[in-house]
Amino acid sequence: MIARLRRFLSEEDWTFAPHEVPVLPGSPGTVEHRTRHRIAYGIISVLLGLTGGFGNALISANTYTLQGALGLDPAQIAWLPTVYVMTNVSINLLLIKFRAQFGLRPFAMIFLSVYAALTFAHLFVRGFDTAILVRAASGMAGAAVSSLCLYYMMQALPTKWRLKAVVVGIGIPQCATPLARLFSPDLLAMSQWRTLYLFELGLALLSLAAVAWLRLPPTTRSKAFERLDFVTFVLFAGAMALFAAVLGQGRYVWWTNAPWLGWALIAAISMLAAALAIEHHRVNPLLNTRWLGSADIVRFTIVTIMARIVLSEQTYASVGLLTVLGQNNDQLVPFFTIIFLASVAGVVLSAVTLDVSRPAHPIMLAIGLVAIAAFADSHATNLTRAPQMYASQALIAFAATYFLGPALLFGMTRALQQGSGHIISFIALFGMINSIGGLAGTALLGSYQQIREKANSAALVQAIDPTDPIVAQRLQAGGAAVSRVVGDPALRSAEGGAILSQTTTREANVLAFDDVFRLIAVLAALTFCYLLFLMIRRTRRERRAALSQSSA
């Protein structure tokens, strides 16, 4: 049995020509495939990307349904997507070295099998603790599946298009979120939350079968792990998990009301500082602190975090506004169809127009589009519905996938210029930026929306005068609406006041979301101006250098 398993995981039946040898240990070889094999690799890549993306998207898109089905309060249900990020954000630190030391085939089969087993375990989840455990393990497995999506897409396109393949491979999982909202109503209609997990299990099993059927070209192996790697990983992963927990839970338990948030931040900062101190003095660091602290990488981090924050407009603000106005996933099928198509268009156009020499231009364009779209959404009213937001949300969905590939390549090229050892540092940074940045965006926008809702509600309530004829008419109309079921005049008057209060709360929420849209527009505009400043300064420096060389 063990011998059969070893043969199943073996990569020894592959032979390489000199030009096909992998560039880095842990990455697949550069093999020229037949057309039918390329098509198969492309289909499997899409399957893997959507499988990895659905791991968190199905939960995030159906939190209200799962909350009722599992009997959880809002703070508890928020732990499910948060825990997924807590484990997903840092696991690539170990996965990269695992691939380099043990090969791609064991990596693919082991982690896909784990992912399928954990998804199967979802069907038997009854309690909150078990659900947390399963989502945490799924976060780790999901990172491996997304990596496989990237590698399969690299085999699907010719060698000269490998960078375009990276852009497509990193963008496919991003298309899972609108698809999850499209499929969810039909899935939930079948058997409530269990059908979601059955769907995820089916994708996991299909992915496992596809990877077992069509192998990736193997990689070269090298001894990658060192003892201090595990110390650094424990400290770094613990710090990232605590940061994610604070950002994911802060707006539910509120930032100043839960003492554990402060203690978690203290522990996270201490653990991160310890990890960086260890890595700073290592000969072969897992995290290259000197490179990560360079000016280019710091600017890249600032811009990418700001981009992730403003792109939360779609996942939180627009969907939140439509939910407040009474629309749910069943009524938003055309809305999410447009978002999905715009996301696909962003991935394709980003790959087609890729220019390694100018990676900042797509990022600028994407952030500029977000600023325009958010400003357009800031004029929403209680009459706004999904059709009025088609154009703006399509722009944001396009921007979300259009910027991601160039941002990855911007950092990747700078890491490769410094040597292959910097790849792990960059992957860790990029994963942290995207995961923690996304949580930070939702936390910031959600907290700001709650603050503005309270302020707007107070202002609206102060403006209500019962002696005002219009207010009296609204109270009377509210009471008349329940007159057939409430006979007592005093109770009817009270019901009229309750209905007016609900209307006031809804208006306060709409105004608060308008404030959120304006905040996003301002942040996006500032980020755009900062990028423009950096580009102008760089151009001037290049011109001065050229003039000095010509004069010399």
C-alpha positions as CSV (number, residue, x, y, z in Angstrom):
1,M,0.0,0.0,0.0
2,I,2.8,2.4,0.9
3,A,4.7,1.5,-2.2
4,R,1.6,2.3,-4.4
5,L,1.2,5.6,-2.7
6,R,4.8,6.5,-3.3
7,R,4.5,5.7,-7.0
8,F,1.2,7.7,-7.2
9,L,3.1,10.7,-5.7
10,S,6.3,10.2,-7.7
11,E,7.5,12.5,-10.4
12,E,10.3,10.3,-11.7
13,D,8.6,9.4,-15.0
14,W,9.3,12.9,-16.4
15,T,12.5,13.9,-18.2
16,F,13.6,17.4,-19.0
17,A,15.4,18.9,-21.9
18,P,18.0,21.5,-20.9
19,H,15.7,24.5,-21.7
20,E,12.8,22.9,-19.8
21,V,14.5,22.8,-16.3
22,P,12.4,24.8,-13.7
23,V,13.7,28.3,-13.1
24,L,13.2,27.9,-9.3
25,P,12.9,24.9,-7.0
26,G,9.3,24.3,-6.3
27,S,8.0,25.7,-9.7
28,P,7.0,23.4,-12.6
29,G,9.3,22.8,-15.5
30,T,9.1,24.9,-18.7
31,V,7.6,22.2,-21.0
32,E,6.2,22.8,-24.5
33,H,2.8,20.9,-24.6
34,R,0.5,19.9,-27.4
35,T,-2.5,22.0,-28.1
36,R,-5.0,19.6,-26.5
37,H,-2.8,19.4,-23.4
38,R,-2.7,23.2,-23.1
39,I,-6.5,23.3,-23.4
40,A,-6.8,20.6,-20.6
41,Y,-4.3,22.6,-18.4
42,G,-6.4,25.7,-18.9
43,I,-9.7,24.1,-18.0
44,I,-8.1,22.5,-14.9
45,S,-6.6,25.9,-13.9
46,V,-10.1,27.5,-14.1
47,L,-11.6,24.7,-12.0
48,L,-8.8,25.0,-9.4
49,G,-9.1,28.8,-9.2
50,L,-12.8,28.7,-8.7
51,T,-12.5,25.9,-6.2
52,G,-10.0,27.9,-4.1
53,G,-12.0,31.1,-4.4
54,F,-15.3,29.5,-3.4
55,G,-13.8,28.3,-0.2
56,N,-14.4,31.7,1.4
57,A,-16.8,33.3,-1.1
58,L,-19.7,30.9,-0.3
59,I,-19.4,31.7,3.3
60,S,-19.1,35.5,2.9
61,A,-22.0,35.6,0.4
62,N,-24.4,33.8,2.7
63,T,-23.6,34.9,6.2
64,Y,-27.2,35.8,7.1
65,T,-28.5,32.4,6.0
66,L,-25.7,30.5,7.8
67,Q,-26.3,32.6,10.9
68,G,-29.9,31.5,11.1
69,A,-29.2,27.9,10.1
70,L,-26.4,27.4,12.7
71,G,-28.1,29.6,15.4
72,L,-25.2,32.1,15.7
73,D,-25.2,35.8,16.5
74,P,-23.5,38.4,14.1
75,A,-20.2,38.3,16.0
76,Q,-20.0,34.5,15.9
77,I,-20.9,34.2,12.2
78,A,-18.2,36.8,11.5
79,W,-15.6,34.4,12.8
80,L,-16.1,32.0,9.9
81,P,-14.6,34.2,7.1
82,T,-12.2,35.7,9.6
83,V,-10.7,32.4,10.7
84,Y,-10.3,31.4,7.0
85,V,-8.2,34.5,6.5
86,M,-6.3,33.9,9.7
87,T,-4.8,30.7,8.4
88,N,-4.8,31.5,4.7
89,V,-2.7,34.7,5.1
90,S,0.6,33.1,6.2
91,I,0.5,29.5,5.1
92,N,2.4,30.3,1.8
93,L,5.5,30.8,3.9
94,L,5.7,27.0,4.4
95,L,4.0,25.9,1.2
96,I,6.8,27.5,-1.0
97,K,9.5,25.5,0.9
98,F,7.3,22.4,0.9
99,R,7.1,22.4,-2.9
100,A,10.9,23.1,-3.2
101,Q,11.8,20.2,-0.8
102,F,9.2,17.5,-1.6
103,G,8.1,18.4,-5.1
104,L,4.9,19.5,-6.8
105,R,3.2,16.1,-7.1
106,P,3.1,15.4,-3.3
107,F,2.1,19.0,-2.8
108,A,-0.8,18.8,-5.2
109,M,-2.2,15.5,-4.1
110,I,-1.8,15.9,-0.4
111,F,-3.3,19.3,-0.1
112,L,-6.1,18.6,-2.5
113,S,-7.0,15.5,-0.6
114,V,-7.0,17.5,2.7
115,Y,-9.2,20.1,1.1
116,A,-11.7,17.5,-0.1
117,A,-11.7,15.8,3.3
118,L,-12.3,19.0,5.1
119,T,-15.0,20.1,2.8
120,F,-16.7,16.7,3.3
121,A,-16.4,17.4,7.1
122,H,-18.5,20.5,6.6
123,L,-21.6,18.3,6.0
124,F,-21.4,17.0,9.6
125,V,-20.8,20.4,11.3
126,R,-23.2,20.9,14.1
127,G,-21.6,23.3,16.5
128,F,-19.8,26.6,16.3
129,D,-16.4,25.2,17.5
130,T,-16.4,22.6,14.8
131,A,-17.3,25.1,12.1
132,I,-14.4,27.3,13.2
133,L,-12.0,24.4,13.1
134,V,-13.1,23.3,9.6
135,R,-12.9,26.9,8.2
136,A,-9.4,27.3,9.6
137,A,-8.2,24.2,8.0
138,S,-9.9,25.1,4.7
139,G,-8.0,28.4,4.7
140,M,-4.7,26.5,4.6
141,A,-5.9,24.1,2.0
142,G,-7.4,26.9,-0.1
143,A,-4.0,28.6,-0.4
144,A,-2.5,25.5,-1.9
145,V,-5.4,25.2,-4.4
146,S,-4.9,28.8,-5.6
147,S,-1.2,28.1,-6.1
148,L,-2.0,25.1,-8.3
149,C,-4.4,27.3,-10.3
150,L,-1.5,29.6,-11.1
151,Y,0.9,26.7,-12.1
152,Y,-1.7,25.0,-14.3
153,M,-2.4,28.3,-16.1
154,M,1.3,28.7,-16.7
155,Q,1.3,25.3,-18.6
156,A,-1.8,26.3,-20.6
157,L,-0.1,29.3,-22.3
158,P,3.0,29.3,-24.5
159,T,6.4,30.1,-22.8
160,K,6.5,33.6,-24.2
161,W,3.1,34.3,-22.5
162,R,4.1,33.0,-19.0
163,L,3.8,36.5,-17.4
164,K,0.3,36.8,-18.9
165,A,-0.5,33.4,-17.5
166,V,0.5,34.6,-14.0
167,V,-1.9,37.5,-14.4
168,V,-4.8,35.2,-15.4
169,G,-3.9,32.6,-12.8
170,I,-4.0,35.2,-10.0
171,G,-7.2,36.7,-11.3
172,I,-9.4,33.6,-11.6
173,P,-10.0,33.1,-7.9
174,Q,-11.3,36.7,-7.7
175,C,-14.1,35.8,-10.0
176,A,-15.5,33.3,-7.5
177,T,-17.2,35.9,-5.3
178,P,-19.8,37.2,-7.8
179,L,-20.3,33.6,-9.0
180,A,-21.0,32.5,-5.4
181,R,-23.7,35.1,-5.1
182,L,-25.2,34.0,-8.4
183,F,-25.3,30.3,-7.5
184,S,-26.3,30.7,-3.8
185,P,-30.1,31.3,-4.2
186,D,-30.6,28.1,-6.2
187,L,-28.3,26.1,-3.9
188,L,-30.0,27.3,-0.8
189,A,-33.4,26.5,-2.2
190,M,-32.4,22.9,-2.5
191,S,-31.4,22.0,1.0
192,Q,-30.3,25.2,2.8
193,W,-26.7,25.4,3.9
194,R,-25.8,21.8,3.3
195,T,-26.1,22.2,-0.4
196,L,-23.5,24.9,-0.3
197,Y,-21.1,22.5,1.3
198,L,-22.1,19.7,-1.2
199,F,-21.3,22.1,-4.1
200,E,-17.9,22.9,-2.6
201,L,-17.2,19.2,-2.0
202,G,-18.1,18.4,-5.6
203,L,-15.6,21.1,-6.8
204,A,-12.9,19.7,-4.5
205,L,-13.4,16.2,-5.7
206,L,-13.4,17.3,-9.4
207,S,-10.2,19.2,-8.8
208,L,-8.5,16.2,-7.1
209,A,-9.5,13.9,-10.0
210,A,-8.3,16.5,-12.6
211,V,-4.9,16.9,-11.0
212,A,-4.5,13.2,-10.6
213,W,-5.4,12.7,-14.3
214,L,-3.1,15.5,-15.7
215,R,0.1,16.1,-13.8
216,L,2.1,19.2,-13.7
217,P,5.7,18.9,-15.0
218,P,7.8,18.2,-11.9
219,T,10.2,20.6,-10.2
220,T,13.7,20.4,-9.1
221,R,14.2,19.7,-5.4
222,S,16.5,21.1,-2.8
223,K,16.8,21.1,0.9
224,A,14.7,24.1,1.8
225,F,13.6,23.9,5.5
226,E,15.7,25.1,8.4
227,R,14.9,24.9,12.0
228,L,14.5,28.6,12.5
229,D,11.9,28.6,9.7
230,F,9.4,27.0,11.9
231,V,10.1,29.5,14.8
232,T,9.6,32.4,12.4
233,F,6.5,30.8,10.9
234,V,4.8,30.3,14.3
235,L,5.6,33.9,15.3
236,F,4.6,35.5,12.0
237,A,1.5,33.3,11.5
238,G,0.4,34.0,15.1
239,A,0.8,37.8,14.6
240,M,-1.1,37.7,11.3
241,A,-3.9,35.6,12.8
242,L,-4.3,38.1,15.7
243,F,-4.3,41.1,13.4
244,A,-7.0,39.3,11.3
245,A,-9.1,38.5,14.4
246,V,-9.0,42.1,15.5
247,L,-10.0,43.5,12.1
248,G,-12.6,40.9,11.6
249,Q,-14.3,41.3,15.0
250,G,-13.6,44.9,15.9
251,R,-16.8,46.4,14.4
252,Y,-19.0,43.7,15.9
253,V,-17.8,43.8,19.5
254,W,-16.8,47.5,18.9
255,W,-13.2,48.7,19.2
256,T,-13.4,50.3,22.6
257,N,-15.8,47.9,24.3
258,A,-13.8,44.6,24.1
259,P,-10.5,44.6,26.1
260,W,-9.3,41.5,24.3
261,L,-8.8,43.5,21.1
262,G,-6.2,45.6,22.8
263,W,-4.4,42.6,24.3
264,A,-4.5,40.8,20.9
265,L,-2.9,43.8,19.2
266,I,-0.2,44.0,21.8
267,A,0.6,40.2,21.4
268,A,0.5,40.5,17.6
269,I,2.9,43.5,17.5
270,S,5.3,41.7,19.9
271,M,5.2,38.4,17.9
272,L,5.7,40.2,14.6
273,A,8.7,42.2,16.1
274,A,10.2,39.0,17.4
275,A,9.8,37.3,14.0
276,L,11.4,40.2,12.2
277,A,14.3,40.4,14.7
278,I,15.1,36.7,14.2
279,E,14.9,37.0,10.4
280,H,17.0,40.2,10.4
281,H,20.1,38.3,11.7
282,R,19.8,35.1,9.7
283,V,22.1,34.1,6.8
284,N,19.2,32.6,4.8
285,P,16.1,34.4,6.1
286,L,12.6,33.4,5.4
287,L,11.7,37.0,5.4
288,N,14.3,39.4,4.1
289,T,13.7,42.4,6.3
290,R,16.3,44.6,4.6
291,W,14.6,44.2,1.2
292,L,11.1,44.5,2.7
293,G,12.1,47.8,4.3
294,S,13.4,49.3,1.1
295,A,11.7,52.4,-0.3
296,D,10.3,50.7,-3.4
297,I,8.6,47.9,-1.4
298,V,7.3,50.3,1.3
299,R,5.7,52.4,-1.4
300,F,4.3,49.3,-3.1
301,T,2.8,48.2,0.3
302,I,1.2,51.5,0.9
303,V,-0.4,51.7,-2.6
304,T,-1.6,48.1,-2.6
305,I,-3.1,48.3,0.9
306,M,-5.0,51.5,-0.1
307,A,-6.2,49.8,-3.3
308,R,-7.5,46.8,-1.3
309,I,-9.3,49.2,1.1
310,V,-11.0,51.2,-1.6
311,L,-11.9,48.0,-3.5
312,S,-13.9,46.9,-0.4
313,E,-16.5,49.3,-1.8
314,Q,-18.1,46.5,-3.7
315,T,-18.0,43.7,-1.2
316,Y,-19.3,45.8,1.7
317,A,-20.7,49.2,0.7
318,S,-22.7,48.6,-2.4
319,V,-24.1,45.2,-1.3
320,G,-24.7,46.6,2.1
321,L,-26.7,49.5,0.7
322,L,-28.8,47.2,-1.5
323,T,-29.5,44.9,1.5
324,V,-30.7,47.9,3.6
325,L,-33.0,48.8,0.8
326,G,-34.6,45.3,0.9
327,Q,-32.8,43.5,-1.9
328,N,-31.2,40.1,-1.5
329,N,-29.3,37.6,-3.6
330,D,-32.5,36.4,-5.4
331,Q,-33.2,39.9,-6.7
332,L,-29.6,40.7,-7.6
333,V,-28.9,38.0,-10.1
334,P,-28.5,40.4,-13.1
335,F,-26.4,42.7,-10.8
336,F,-23.9,39.9,-9.9
337,T,-23.9,38.7,-13.5
338,I,-22.7,42.1,-14.7
339,I,-20.1,42.1,-11.9
340,F,-18.9,38.6,-12.9
341,L,-18.6,39.6,-16.6
342,A,-16.7,42.8,-15.6
343,S,-14.4,40.8,-13.4
344,V,-13.6,38.4,-16.2
345,A,-13.0,41.4,-18.6
346,G,-10.6,42.9,-16.1
347,V,-8.5,39.6,-15.9
348,V,-8.4,39.3,-19.7
349,L,-7.6,42.9,-20.5
350,S,-5.0,43.0,-17.7
351,A,-3.2,40.0,-19.3
352,V,-3.6,41.3,-22.9
353,T,-2.2,44.8,-22.1
354,L,0.5,43.7,-19.7
355,D,3.6,45.8,-19.9
356,V,6.4,44.8,-17.5
357,S,8.1,48.1,-18.0
358,R,5.1,50.1,-16.9
359,P,3.3,48.0,-14.2
360,A,2.2,51.1,-12.2
361,H,-0.1,52.4,-15.1
362,P,-2.8,49.7,-14.7
363,I,-2.8,50.2,-10.9
364,M,-3.3,54.0,-11.4
365,L,-6.1,53.3,-13.9
366,A,-7.9,50.9,-11.6
367,I,-7.8,53.2,-8.6
368,G,-8.9,56.1,-10.7
369,L,-11.9,54.1,-11.9
370,V,-12.8,53.3,-8.3
371,A,-12.7,57.0,-7.4
372,I,-15.1,57.8,-10.2
373,A,-17.5,54.9,-9.5
374,A,-17.6,55.6,-5.7
375,F,-18.3,59.3,-6.3
376,A,-21.2,58.3,-8.6
377,D,-22.6,55.9,-5.9
378,S,-22.4,58.6,-3.3
379,H,-25.6,60.1,-4.7
380,A,-27.8,57.1,-3.8
381,T,-31.2,57.6,-2.3
382,N,-33.9,55.3,-0.8
383,L,-35.2,54.9,-4.4
384,T,-31.8,53.5,-5.6
385,R,-31.9,49.9,-6.8
386,A,-29.4,47.6,-8.4
387,P,-30.0,48.9,-12.0
388,Q,-28.9,52.3,-11.0
389,M,-25.6,50.8,-9.8
390,Y,-24.8,48.5,-12.8
391,A,-22.3,50.9,-14.4
392,S,-20.5,52.0,-11.3
393,Q,-20.2,48.5,-9.9
394,A,-19.0,47.1,-13.2
395,L,-16.2,49.6,-13.2
396,I,-15.2,48.6,-9.7
397,A,-15.4,44.9,-10.5
398,F,-13.2,45.5,-13.6
399,A,-10.7,47.5,-11.5
400,A,-10.5,44.8,-8.8
401,T,-9.2,42.2,-11.2
402,Y,-7.4,44.6,-13.6
403,F,-5.0,45.9,-10.9
404,L,-4.2,42.6,-9.2
405,G,-1.9,41.0,-11.8
406,P,0.3,44.0,-12.5
407,A,0.6,44.6,-8.8
408,L,1.9,41.0,-8.3
409,L,4.3,41.3,-11.2
410,F,5.6,44.7,-10.0
411,G,6.8,43.1,-6.7
412,M,7.8,39.8,-8.3
413,T,10.1,41.4,-10.8
414,R,11.8,43.4,-8.1
415,A,12.1,40.3,-6.0
416,L,13.7,38.4,-8.9
417,Q,16.2,41.2,-9.5
418,Q,17.5,40.7,-6.0
419,G,17.7,36.9,-6.2
420,S,15.4,33.9,-6.0
421,G,15.6,34.0,-2.2
422,H,13.4,37.1,-2.1
423,I,10.4,35.3,-3.7
424,I,9.3,33.9,-0.3
425,S,9.5,37.3,1.3
426,F,7.4,38.9,-1.5
427,I,4.8,36.1,-1.5
428,A,4.4,36.5,2.2
429,L,4.0,40.3,1.8
430,F,1.6,40.1,-1.1
431,G,-0.6,37.5,0.7
432,M,-0.6,39.7,3.9
433,I,-1.5,42.8,1.9
434,N,-4.4,41.2,0.1
435,S,-5.9,39.3,3.0
436,I,-5.3,41.8,5.8
437,G,-5.9,44.7,3.5
438,G,-9.3,43.3,2.5
439,L,-10.3,42.8,6.2
440,A,-9.0,46.3,7.0
441,G,-11.1,47.8,4.3
442,T,-14.2,46.1,5.5
443,A,-13.4,47.0,9.1
444,L,-12.8,50.7,8.2
445,L,-15.8,51.1,6.0
446,G,-18.1,49.1,8.4
447,S,-17.0,51.1,11.4
448,Y,-17.4,54.5,9.5
449,Q,-20.8,53.5,8.3
450,Q,-22.0,52.7,11.8
451,I,-20.6,56.0,13.2
452,R,-22.3,58.0,10.4
453,E,-25.5,56.1,10.8
454,K,-25.7,57.1,14.4
455,A,-24.9,60.7,13.6
456,N,-27.4,60.8,10.7
457,S,-30.1,59.1,12.8
458,A,-29.7,61.7,15.6
459,A,-29.9,64.5,13.1
460,L,-33.0,63.1,11.5
461,V,-34.7,62.4,14.9
462,Q,-34.1,66.0,16.1
463,A,-35.7,67.3,12.9
464,I,-38.9,65.3,13.5
465,D,-41.6,67.5,15.1
466,P,-44.9,65.8,15.9
467,T,-46.7,69.1,15.4
468,D,-45.5,69.3,11.9
469,P,-48.4,68.5,9.5
470,I,-46.2,66.3,7.3
471,V,-45.0,64.3,10.3
472,A,-48.5,64.0,11.7
473,Q,-49.7,62.7,8.3
474,R,-46.9,60.1,8.2
475,L,-47.9,58.9,11.7
476,Q,-51.5,58.7,10.7
477,A,-50.6,56.8,7.5
478,G,-48.5,54.3,9.5
479,G,-51.4,53.7,11.9
480,A,-53.9,53.3,9.1
481,A,-51.6,50.6,7.5
482,V,-52.2,48.3,10.5
483,S,-55.8,49.4,11.2
484,R,-57.2,46.1,10.0
485,V,-55.3,44.1,12.6
486,V,-55.0,46.6,15.4
487,G,-58.3,47.9,16.7
488,D,-57.0,50.0,19.7
489,P,-56.4,53.7,18.6
490,A,-53.5,54.1,21.0
491,L,-51.8,51.0,19.7
492,R,-52.3,52.1,16.1
493,S,-50.7,55.4,17.0
494,A,-47.8,53.6,18.6
495,E,-47.4,51.4,15.5
496,G,-47.4,54.5,13.3
497,G,-44.5,55.9,15.4
498,A,-42.7,52.6,15.1
499,I,-43.1,52.6,11.3
500,L,-41.8,56.1,11.1
501,S,-38.8,55.1,13.3
502,Q,-38.0,52.3,10.9
503,T,-38.2,54.7,8.0
504,T,-35.9,57.1,9.8
505,T,-33.4,54.3,10.5
506,R,-33.4,53.3,6.8
507,E,-32.8,56.9,5.7
508,A,-30.0,57.2,8.2
509,N,-28.4,54.1,6.8
510,V,-28.7,55.3,3.2
511,L,-27.1,58.6,4.2
512,A,-24.3,56.7,6.0
513,F,-23.6,54.6,3.0
514,D,-23.4,57.8,0.9
515,D,-20.8,59.0,3.4
516,V,-18.9,55.8,3.0
517,F,-18.9,56.1,-0.8
518,R,-17.6,59.7,-0.5
519,L,-14.9,58.5,1.9
520,I,-13.9,55.8,-0.7
521,A,-13.8,58.3,-3.5
522,V,-11.5,60.6,-1.4
523,L,-9.1,57.8,-0.5
524,A,-9.0,56.5,-4.1
525,A,-8.4,60.0,-5.4
526,L,-5.5,60.6,-2.8
527,T,-4.0,57.3,-3.8
528,F,-4.2,58.2,-7.5
529,C,-2.5,61.5,-6.8
530,Y,0.2,59.8,-4.8
531,L,0.9,57.4,-7.7
532,L,0.9,60.3,-10.1
533,F,3.4,62.1,-8.0
534,L,5.7,59.1,-7.8
535,M,5.5,58.7,-11.6
536,I,6.3,62.4,-12.3
537,R,9.2,62.3,-9.8
538,R,10.6,59.2,-11.4
539,T,10.3,60.6,-14.9
540,R,12.2,63.8,-13.8
541,R,14.9,61.8,-12.3
542,E,15.4,59.7,-15.4
543,R,15.5,62.8,-17.5
544,R,18.1,64.4,-15.2
545,A,20.2,61.2,-15.3
546,A,20.0,61.1,-19.1
547,L,21.0,64.7,-19.4
548,S,24.0,64.2,-17.0
549,Q,25.2,61.2,-19.0
550,S,24.9,63.1,-22.4
551,S,26.7,66.1,-21.0
552,A,29.5,63.9,-19.6
